[in-house]
Amino acid sequence: MKTHGWSATDVGLKRDHNEDSFLCSDSMGLYAVADGMGGHQGGEQASRMAVEILEKEMARRLVSTTDGAKPNAVAEAMREATMLASREIYESAQASPERAGMGTTLTGLCFHDQSVTLCHVGDSRAYLVRDGRARQLTEDHSWIQEQVRAGLLSPGDAIVSRFRNIITRSVGFEPTVTPDLVTMPVEAGDCYLLCSDGLSNYFSVEEIGRVLAGQFYGEAGRALVEIANERGGDDNITCVVVYVANTLSRGPC
């Protein structure tokens, strides 16, 4: 199988700088979205470092992790790359007082053989559209999600809560982090969406499925960004759309 990815990012309507970063590498089958925090310089640097370290470390490890020697080798490589990113971002913040407290979300996909490994920290999200149905693959590491899981807050109330941006796990805020990791089978025709909360805050899972189904995948990311801006654009908006084709296909664009 072959993956085809397209990315879109926008500062939104309320911010004067973009603290999101993304990775979209068809050659590596590696994709990620990171949403930085910690102010203008800190947030931008943290998210950029996260995706750059992930790309560099996975490029170094991919030769040895895709040879089938260990079933969980790709997951371990993504875990170690994320932990390295957390340590380096944390150390960078300690060396620059103006960047104290910076960190970032990081949600990434690595396609290998007939599988994909998902690595996730924070409240950026991953979705899968298969056979016309969309589902969310990640669970937010956020205070709001903890309240929902405990039955103290309804999903409807969570959407409008002023505390929805408080995350409980990030890359770089502390020197170590434990990412969520899962490896799952891939089917030709699958479409994956990675996005920052500046996009997901404006869409239900079902609506994401409808937008992706109604667009050429190469144009879907920009369409989602435009809708998010029409609905308020309160935050930076970033997404990566990934289509899984069979080896004979050039993709849908």
Protein Blocks (a to p, Z undefined) as FASTA:
>chain_A
ZZdddddddebjmbcbdfbdcdddfknopacddddeeijklmmmmmmmmmmmmmmmmmmm
mmmmmnomamklmmmmmmmmmmmmmmmmmmmmmmmmklgoiacdddddddehjbccddde
djbdcdddeehiacdfbdcddfklmmmmnopacfklmmmpcklmpcfbdehjambdcddd
ddddddehiacddddfklmmmpcfklmmmmmmmpcfklmmmmmmmmmmmnnopaccdddd
dddddfkbgbjZZ
